[in-house]
Amino acid sequence: MSPGTDERCATTSEQSLTCQFEIETLKNLRERKFADLTLTGQLNRYEIFYITHGTARLTTDVGEFAMEKGSVCILTIGQLGTLSLTKDLEGFYISLSAEYFRWSGFELSFMLLSANGCDRNSPLLYQVDDENQPEINDILYKMRKEFLHFFSLRVEILAGLFKLFLLYLSRKEGVLSTQNVYSRNVELMNSFARLVGEHFTNEKTVSFYACELCVTPSYLNQVVKRVSGLTASHWIHQYVVTEAKRRAAQSNHSMKQIAYDLGFNDASHFSKFFKNFSGVNFTRFKKGSPHAFVSSVNHDTQLSSLQKNHGAT
């Protein structure tokens, strides 16, 4: 979050909580002279785009994706992305923290959505059919209105509207089925994901996290696979890869420096690791990244500017 957000939210617990959730219209972003919305691949946030009118091009570190009316894109933790804000483009941009998911109790819903992609490097793309677009539009307009005002029960209503938004996507994809996923498994998954985010630079084995969580490596892997559709080791490796991509795209650091920062003593080992789990050579990725040293306004600067004009619609 930007410094402006933290200061604005320091007064009450409700404000502090809702500062982990942001929603803005793409029209407002465009009118404030943002030609592109560039996301910097933060390790603790999810970014969501929904298009209500026009077309757009989403550029990520794994390729370009066309979006149109009814398109939904979810960038998961650590992913890089730039959405072109064309003249006729309208829709919504949502940014929210992993902590907000955990507090809301919607981590399970999102993981079931994420399981469709099964690739943490790629964005999750959905196309809402014409019949359901008016309902989703209405939900997001209400969400935006609630976000702009500090009415009573604001936190609960925002959480409820966001859950309803996820449920519509889930129903469309059929992922909220009768899978036997218990709340204790989701709690373990959340704890595992939180620990990985805290320790992945130094600890890259499933056994470390299993020990921290007082379970066996086999049991941890079983639960993580059941809840998220991905193995525990996949989660660990993808945290490392996405952070490596973020640093490669946003700094002048050498591969050796990035490798060292991420807990690799041998740059050649890191190079092989990066290629194995990303499918591309590190040097080629760094040279070809569309986000390397971008001149467009970054995520934190955009939100800071938006907060100064918070009452605008």
Summary of the structure (lengths in Angstrom):
residues: 313
radius of gyration: 19.4
end to end distance: 21.0
largest distance: 56.1
contacts: 987
relative contact order: 0.15
helix: 51%
strand: 16%
